[in-house]
Amino acid sequence: MGKQQFHFNPVTHRFESFKPGLGKRLIRYGLPLLLAVVLSFGIRYSLGRHLNNPKENNLLVEKEILVDQYLTVEKRILELEASLKELQHWDDNIYRAYYEMEPLAASLRNAGLGGSEQYSNLQGYTSTDLMLGLTQRVDMAGVGLDIQSSSFNALLTKADYHKQLIDHKPSIQPIS
């Protein structure tokens, strides 16, 4: 219990005990408490922005490693796409020309994939563009490899047919 407060009553010329009202007591005790709460939130906010906790640091390092890995995979995909382009060039300009076959149409070689819903699970991340671009390129390379494989199968069938023709051709040509 706190000290009793007195105030002088000029009518009776006496000191009388005085109890402050609820508002004054709230200001007296609540203001320092409110100031302490606001100050603690301010300190927490400023330190939280400038100092990372270990879990955040680990997540940031892991994110950097993942982005580096994505970039490494992207470089590898570029190399694979270049190899696929070279195979397509050889297929269209050398093998198909040798067997007198028409080159594959560009619309067939550059076949697309189905819909935008296919990549909806990659939306909403900080590196969405990187993940989405990489995934689409991997899928397109897979489709390109499938098309190239079927093209080589058609060439193989044609080569077998030509081999049979050559095998059945007499080595000494008859004179007519």
Sine and cosine of phi, psi and omega as CSV:
sin_phi,cos_phi,sin_psi,cos_psi,sin_omega,cos_omega
0.00,0.00,0.68,-0.74,-0.06,-1.00
-0.99,0.15,0.01,-1.00,0.03,-1.00
-0.93,0.37,0.51,-0.86,0.08,-1.00
-0.98,0.19,0.60,-0.80,0.02,-1.00
-0.96,-0.28,0.60,-0.80,0.00,-1.00
-0.80,-0.60,0.44,-0.90,0.15,-0.99
-0.63,-0.78,0.43,-0.90,-0.11,-0.99
-1.00,0.08,0.79,-0.62,0.05,-1.00
-0.99,-0.13,0.93,-0.37,-0.07,-1.00
-0.94,0.34,-0.34,0.94,-0.02,-1.00
-0.97,0.25,-0.74,0.68,-0.04,-1.00
-1.00,-0.04,-0.15,0.99,-0.07,-1.00
0.82,0.57,0.70,0.72,0.01,-1.00
-0.70,-0.71,0.35,-0.94,0.16,-0.99
-1.00,0.01,0.79,-0.61,0.01,-1.00
-0.89,-0.47,0.53,-0.85,0.01,-1.00
-0.94,0.34,0.58,-0.82,-0.10,-0.99
-0.75,-0.66,0.75,-0.66,0.05,-1.00
-0.91,-0.42,0.87,-0.50,-0.03,-1.00
-0.92,0.39,0.43,-0.90,0.00,-1.00
-0.96,0.29,0.14,-0.99,-0.05,-1.00
-0.88,0.47,-0.64,0.77,-0.01,-1.00
-0.89,0.46,-0.69,0.72,0.00,-1.00
-0.93,0.38,-0.60,0.80,0.03,-1.00
-0.92,0.39,-0.64,0.77,0.04,-1.00
-0.88,0.47,-0.68,0.73,0.02,-1.00
-0.91,0.41,-0.65,0.76,-0.06,-1.00
-0.91,0.41,-0.68,0.73,-0.06,-1.00
-0.99,-0.16,-0.49,0.87,-0.07,-1.00
-0.98,0.19,-0.55,0.83,-0.04,-1.00
-0.89,0.46,-0.73,0.68,0.06,-1.00
-0.90,0.44,-0.58,0.82,0.03,-1.00
-0.91,0.41,-0.70,0.71,0.03,-1.00
-0.89,0.46,-0.67,0.74,0.04,-1.00
-0.88,0.47,-0.65,0.76,0.02,-1.00
-0.91,0.42,-0.66,0.75,0.00,-1.00
-0.91,0.41,-0.73,0.69,0.00,-1.00
-0.89,0.46,-0.68,0.73,0.01,-1.00
-0.90,0.44,-0.65,0.76,0.01,-1.00
-0.92,0.40,-0.64,0.76,0.06,-1.00
-0.91,0.42,-0.63,0.78,0.03,-1.00
-0.89,0.45,-0.69,0.72,0.02,-1.00
-0.90,0.43,-0.69,0.72,-0.01,-1.00
-0.88,0.47,-0.68,0.73,-0.01,-1.00
-0.91,0.42,-0.72,0.70,-0.04,-1.00
-0.93,0.37,-0.63,0.78,0.04,-1.00
-0.94,0.33,-0.58,0.81,0.01,-1.00
-0.91,0.42,-0.52,0.86,0.01,-1.00
-0.98,0.21,-0.50,0.86,-0.09,-1.00
-0.98,-0.18,-0.40,0.92,0.00,-1.00
-0.89,-0.46,0.84,-0.55,0.04,-1.00
-1.00,-0.05,0.55,-0.83,0.07,-1.00
-0.99,0.13,0.25,-0.97,-0.07,-1.00
-0.86,0.51,-0.58,0.81,0.00,-1.00
-0.91,0.42,-0.67,0.74,0.05,-1.00
-0.89,0.45,-0.68,0.74,0.03,-1.00
-0.87,0.50,-0.69,0.72,0.02,-1.00
-0.89,0.46,-0.66,0.75,0.01,-1.00
-0.91,0.40,-0.62,0.78,0.03,-1.00
-0.91,0.41,-0.66,0.75,0.04,-1.00
-0.90,0.43,-0.68,0.74,0.01,-1.00
-0.89,0.45,-0.63,0.78,0.03,-1.00
-0.90,0.44,-0.68,0.73,0.03,-1.00
-0.88,0.47,-0.65,0.76,0.02,-1.00
-0.90,0.44,-0.68,0.73,0.01,-1.00
-0.90,0.44,-0.67,0.74,0.02,-1.00
-0.90,0.44,-0.66,0.75,0.07,-1.00
-0.88,0.48,-0.66,0.75,0.03,-1.00
-0.91,0.42,-0.66,0.75,0.06,-1.00
-0.87,0.50,-0.67,0.74,0.00,-1.00
-0.92,0.39,-0.60,0.80,0.06,-1.00
-0.90,0.43,-0.69,0.72,0.03,-1.00
-0.90,0.43,-0.61,0.79,0.02,-1.00
-0.90,0.44,-0.64,0.77,0.06,-1.00
-0.89,0.46,-0.66,0.75,0.01,-1.00
-0.90,0.43,-0.63,0.78,0.03,-1.00
-0.91,0.42,-0.61,0.80,0.07,-1.00
-0.87,0.50,-0.68,0.74,0.04,-1.00
-0.89,0.45,-0.68,0.73,0.01,-1.00
-0.91,0.40,-0.62,0.79,0.05,-1.00
-0.90,0.44,-0.62,0.78,0.04,-1.00
-0.91,0.42,-0.66,0.75,0.04,-1.00
-0.90,0.44,-0.65,0.76,0.02,-1.00
-0.91,0.43,-0.64,0.77,0.05,-1.00
-0.89,0.46,-0.64,0.77,0.02,-1.00
-0.91,0.42,-0.67,0.74,0.06,-1.00
-0.88,0.47,-0.65,0.76,0.03,-1.00
-0.90,0.43,-0.64,0.77,0.03,-1.00
-0.89,0.46,-0.74,0.67,0.02,-1.00
-0.88,0.47,-0.65,0.76,-0.02,-1.00
-0.89,0.46,-0.77,0.64,-0.08,-1.00
-0.96,0.29,-0.67,0.75,-0.17,-0.98
-0.99,-0.11,-0.34,0.94,-0.05,-1.00
-0.91,-0.42,-0.89,0.46,-0.11,-0.99
-0.90,0.43,-0.75,0.66,-0.02,-1.00
-0.93,0.37,-0.55,0.83,0.05,-1.00
-0.93,0.38,-0.62,0.79,0.00,-1.00
-0.90,0.44,-0.66,0.75,-0.02,-1.00
-1.00,-0.07,0.22,0.98,0.05,-1.00
0.82,0.58,0.73,0.68,0.05,-1.00
-0.93,-0.36,0.49,-0.87,0.04,-1.00
-0.95,0.30,0.62,-0.79,0.09,-1.00
-0.90,0.44,0.44,-0.90,0.05,-1.00
-0.91,0.41,0.61,-0.79,0.00,-1.00
-0.92,0.39,0.53,-0.85,0.01,-1.00
-0.89,0.45,-0.55,0.84,0.01,-1.00
-0.91,0.41,-0.53,0.85,0.04,-1.00
-0.97,0.23,-0.64,0.77,0.00,-1.00
-0.92,0.40,-0.59,0.81,-0.06,-1.00
-0.98,-0.19,0.66,0.75,0.00,-1.00
-0.89,0.46,0.61,-0.79,-0.04,-1.00
-1.00,-0.02,-0.02,-1.00,0.04,-1.00
-0.94,-0.33,0.22,-0.98,-0.06,-1.00
-0.99,0.16,0.80,-0.61,0.26,-0.97
0.75,0.66,0.26,-0.97,0.00,-1.00
-1.00,0.04,-0.26,0.97,0.01,-1.00
-0.92,0.39,-0.32,0.95,-0.04,-1.00
-0.88,0.47,-0.50,0.87,-0.07,-1.00
-0.93,-0.37,0.34,0.94,-0.05,-1.00
-0.92,0.39,-0.41,0.91,0.01,-1.00
-0.96,0.29,-0.20,0.98,-0.01,-1.00
-1.00,-0.10,0.00,1.00,-0.03,-1.00
-0.99,0.16,0.51,-0.86,0.14,-0.99
1.00,-0.07,0.15,0.99,0.03,-1.00
-0.97,-0.23,0.26,-0.97,-0.01,-1.00
-0.94,0.35,-0.51,0.86,0.01,-1.00
-0.93,-0.36,0.66,0.75,-0.02,-1.00
-0.87,0.49,-0.69,0.73,-0.05,-1.00
-0.87,0.49,-0.68,0.74,0.00,-1.00
-0.91,0.42,-0.74,0.67,-0.02,-1.00
-0.91,0.42,-0.68,0.73,-0.04,-1.00
-0.91,0.42,-0.72,0.69,0.01,-1.00
-0.89,0.46,-0.67,0.74,-0.01,-1.00
-0.91,0.41,-0.70,0.72,-0.01,-1.00
-0.91,0.42,-0.67,0.74,0.02,-1.00
-0.90,0.44,-0.64,0.77,0.00,-1.00
-0.93,0.38,-0.61,0.79,0.06,-1.00
-0.90,0.44,-0.69,0.72,0.01,-1.00
-0.90,0.43,-0.67,0.74,0.02,-1.00
-0.91,0.41,-0.62,0.79,0.05,-1.00
-0.91,0.42,-0.62,0.79,0.05,-1.00
-0.90,0.45,-0.68,0.73,0.04,-1.00
-0.90,0.43,-0.67,0.74,0.03,-1.00
-0.88,0.48,-0.63,0.77,0.04,-1.00
-0.92,0.40,-0.62,0.78,0.04,-1.00
-0.90,0.45,-0.69,0.73,0.01,-1.00
-0.91,0.42,-0.68,0.74,0.01,-1.00
-0.90,0.43,-0.63,0.78,0.03,-1.00
-0.89,0.46,-0.69,0.72,0.02,-1.00
-0.92,0.39,-0.55,0.84,0.06,-1.00
-0.91,0.42,-0.69,0.73,0.04,-1.00
-0.91,0.41,-0.57,0.82,0.07,-1.00
-0.90,0.44,-0.65,0.76,0.05,-1.00
-0.90,0.43,-0.65,0.76,0.05,-1.00
-0.90,0.43,-0.63,0.78,0.02,-1.00
-0.90,0.44,-0.65,0.76,0.05,-1.00
-0.89,0.46,-0.70,0.72,0.02,-1.00
-0.90,0.43,-0.63,0.78,0.01,-1.00
-0.91,0.41,-0.64,0.77,0.06,-1.00
-0.89,0.46,-0.65,0.76,0.02,-1.00
-0.89,0.45,-0.70,0.72,0.03,-1.00
-0.91,0.42,-0.59,0.80,0.03,-1.00
-0.90,0.44,-0.66,0.75,0.03,-1.00
-0.90,0.43,-0.62,0.78,0.04,-1.00
-0.89,0.46,-0.68,0.73,-0.02,-1.00
-0.93,0.37,-0.63,0.78,0.01,-1.00
-0.91,0.43,-0.54,0.84,-0.03,-1.00
-1.00,0.00,-0.03,1.00,0.04,-1.00
-1.00,0.09,0.76,-0.65,-0.01,-1.00
-0.92,0.40,0.60,-0.80,-0.01,-1.00
-0.95,0.31,-0.52,0.85,0.07,-1.00
-0.96,-0.28,0.88,-0.48,-0.06,-1.00
-0.97,0.22,0.72,-0.69,0.05,-1.00
-0.94,0.35,0.54,-0.84,0.03,-1.00
-0.99,-0.11,0.75,-0.66,0.01,-1.00
-0.99,-0.11,0.00,0.00,0.00,0.00
